[in-house]
Amino acid sequence: MEWKPKNAVNKKPYVLVGKGVVYDTGGMSLKPTPNSMDYMKCDMGGGAAVGGAMYAIAKAKLPLYVIGLVPATDNRPDGDAYVPGDVITMMSGKTVEVLNTDAEGRLILADALHYAKRFKPEQVLEFSTLTGAAAAAIGPQGIVCMGDVDESTRRALHEAGNNVYERLAEFPFWEEYDEMIKSDIADIKNVGGASAGAITAGRFLKQFVDYPYMHFDIAAPAFSKSNDSYRGKMVRV
């Protein structure tokens, strides 16, 4: 999706990337049910956020050049499904050892983030219902985020979040976490272990960017099972 008005104040686009897994069974690493799989139509929450943002930007006729990318698929097992232990080659050429097929969102996002390089973006903001670890860390009261945008952009994001009651909890984004996703048989692996799961997911995605980048893990607030602020109760439809 692209919004590029003639009066745009930026020559290099801002790129929004949203995870669009329209249904997630966990693949061969099948989720338990009930409770874990029942609401997985919401796993496209990041893609919905980007689509909604692009609609709002266009309707308001903002003088900004913005591109929206939504890698979309579902995650279901069949005869061609990849399995734990497989090594896959990403669009960038990096190889990934898949240890958990339920960590699929970061795989499609990685290709979208690599694809974004062709636009030479001013910065990229990525939104995804990515990890249960983020939800376990802070609950639905806020959004876990991390990245390497400049300090003024970081302050503006936090201020905007506070203004609309979508508060940001910024996690560390240290390079040392990359050690946890090193693989013996590929460049990286798609899960990092029992600890720091939200951070290692963010560091996985960092391997595919070469521009200012901010990652927003919206897993908890997107899966809203009760009324919360302006957000209504998510229903199974």
C-alpha positions in Angstrom: 0.0 0.0 0.0 1.3 3.5 -0.8 0.3 7.0 0.0 2.4 9.5 -1.8 0.8 13.0 -2.1 2.4 15.7 -4.2 2.9 17.8 -1.1 4.7 15.1 0.9 7.3 16.6 3.2 9.6 13.6 3.1 11.3 12.2 0.0 12.2 8.9 1.6 9.2 7.0 2.8 8.1 6.0 6.2 7.4 2.2 6.0 4.8 0.5 8.2 5.1 -3.3 8.4 2.4 -5.5 9.9 2.2 -9.3 10.6 -0.7 -10.8 8.7 -1.1 -14.4 9.9 -4.8 -14.8 9.3 -5.0 -18.0 11.3 -2.3 -19.7 13.4 -2.5 -23.3 14.4 1.2 -23.4 15.3 1.9 -25.5 12.3 3.6 -28.8 13.1 4.4 -27.4 16.6 0.6 -27.5 17.1 -0.9 -25.2 19.7 -3.0 -26.8 22.5 -6.8 -26.1 22.4 -9.0 -24.8 23.9 -7.7 -21.3 24.9 -4.5 -21.2 22.8 -5.9 -21.7 19.3 -9.5 -20.3 19.7 -8.6 -16.7 19.1 -5.9 -17.1 16.5 -7.9 -15.3 13.8 -6.5 -12.3 15.6 -2.9 -13.1 14.7 -3.2 -10.7 11.8 -3.6 -7.8 14.3 -0.3 -6.2 13.1 -1.5 -6.3 9.5 -4.9 -4.8 10.5 -3.1 -2.0 12.4 -1.1 -1.1 9.3 -4.1 -1.3 7.0 -6.1 0.9 9.4 -3.2 3.4 9.7 -2.9 3.6 5.9 -6.6 4.2 5.6 -6.5 7.0 8.2 -3.4 8.6 6.7 -5.1 8.7 3.2 -8.5 9.9 4.6 -6.8 12.7 6.5 -4.7 13.5 3.4 -1.5 13.8 5.5 1.5 15.4 3.6 3.6 12.3 4.2 5.0 9.6 1.9 4.1 6.3 3.6 4.3 2.7 2.4 2.5 -0.2 4.1 3.7 -3.8 3.9 1.6 -6.7 5.1 3.1 -10.2 4.7 0.0 -12.4 4.8 -0.5 -16.1 5.1 -1.9 -18.7 7.5 0.0 -21.3 9.5 -1.5 -24.8 9.2 0.1 -28.2 8.9 -0.1 -30.2 5.7 2.1 -32.5 3.7 4.3 -29.7 2.6 4.7 -28.0 6.0 8.1 -27.4 7.3 9.0 -29.1 10.6 11.3 -28.4 13.5 14.9 -29.0 12.4 14.4 -27.7 8.9 16.7 -25.0 7.5 15.1 -22.4 5.3 16.6 -19.7 3.1 15.2 -16.3 3.5 14.7 -13.6 0.8 17.9 -11.9 2.0 19.9 -15.1 1.6 20.3 -15.7 5.3 19.6 -19.3 6.5 17.3 -20.0 9.4 17.1 -23.2 11.5 13.5 -23.6 12.4 13.2 -25.1 15.9 9.6 -24.1 16.5 7.0 -23.7 13.7 4.8 -21.7 16.0 7.5 -18.9 15.7 6.3 -18.3 12.2 5.4 -14.6 12.3 9.1 -13.5 12.5 9.8 -15.5 9.4 7.3 -13.7 7.2 8.2 -10.4 8.8 11.9 -10.9 8.1 11.2 -11.1 4.4 9.0 -8.0 4.5 11.6 -6.1 6.4 14.2 -7.1 3.8 11.8 -6.2 1.0 11.5 -2.7 2.6 15.2 -2.0 1.9 14.4 -1.3 -1.8 12.5 1.8 -0.7 15.5 3.3 1.1 13.1 4.2 4.0 13.5 7.1 6.4 12.5 4.7 9.1 10.4 1.5 9.5 7.9 0.8 12.2 6.8 -2.8 12.5 3.7 -4.1 14.4 3.0 -7.8 15.3 1.2 -10.1 17.6 4.6 -11.7 18.0 5.2 -13.3 21.4 3.5 -14.7 24.4 6.6 -13.5 26.2 5.6 -9.8 25.7 2.1 -10.5 27.0 3.5 -12.4 30.0 5.9 -9.5 30.8 3.5 -6.6 30.9 0.0 -7.9 30.2 -2.5 -6.0 28.0 -1.9 -2.6 29.7 0.8 -1.6 27.2 2.9 -2.4 24.1 6.3 -3.9 24.3 8.7 -2.1 21.9 12.4 -2.0 21.1 14.6 -0.7 18.4 17.3 1.8 17.3 15.5 4.9 16.1 16.9 8.3 17.1 16.1 9.8 20.5 13.7 12.4 19.2 11.6 9.8 17.4 11.7 7.6 20.5 10.3 10.4 22.7 7.6 11.2 20.1 6.5 7.6 20.0 6.2 7.4 23.8 4.3 10.7 23.9 1.9 9.6 21.2 1.3 6.3 23.0 0.6 8.1 26.2 -1.8 10.5 24.5 -4.0 7.7 23.2 -3.6 5.3 26.1 -1.4 2.9 24.1 1.6 3.2 26.4 4.9 1.8 25.3 7.2 -0.3 27.5 10.6 -0.2 25.9 12.8 -3.3 26.3 16.6 -3.5 25.9 17.9 -4.1 22.4 21.4 -5.1 23.2 23.6 -7.0 20.7 24.4 -9.6 23.4 21.0 -11.2 22.9 22.1 -12.2 19.4 24.1 -15.0 21.0 20.9 -16.6 22.0 19.7 -17.0 18.4 23.0 -18.4 16.9 22.7 -21.7 15.2 25.2 -24.5 14.7 23.8 -25.4 11.2 22.4 -22.1 9.9 23.1 -18.3 10.2 20.4 -18.0 13.0 17.6 -20.0 14.6 14.0 -18.8 14.9 13.8 -19.1 18.7 16.2 -18.2 21.4 15.3 -20.2 24.5 13.2 -19.9 27.6 14.3 -16.4 28.7 14.0 -13.0 27.0 11.7 -14.4 24.4 10.3 -11.0 23.3 13.7 -9.5 23.0 15.3 -12.4 21.0 12.3 -12.2 18.6 13.1 -8.5 18.1 16.8 -9.3 17.7 15.9 -12.0 15.1 14.1 -9.3 13.0 17.0 -6.9 13.4 19.1 -9.3 11.4 17.1 -8.3 8.3 17.2 -4.4 8.5 19.7 -1.8 7.6 17.7 1.3 8.4 16.2 3.0 11.6 13.8 0.5 12.9 11.3 0.1 15.8 9.5 -3.1 16.7 6.2 -3.1 18.5 5.0 -6.4 20.0 1.2 -5.9 20.3 0.4 -9.5 21.3 -1.4 -8.7 24.6 -3.5 -5.6 23.7 -4.5 -7.0 20.3 -5.9 -10.2 21.9 -8.5 -8.3 23.9 -10.9 -10.7 25.6 -12.8 -7.9 27.5 -13.6 -4.2 26.9 -10.4 -2.1 27.3 -10.3 1.7 26.8 -11.7 2.3 23.3 -11.1 -1.3 22.2 -14.0 -3.6 22.3 -14.1 -7.3 23.3 -12.6 -9.6 20.7 -15.1 -12.2 19.6 -14.7 -15.5 17.8 -16.3 -15.1 14.4 
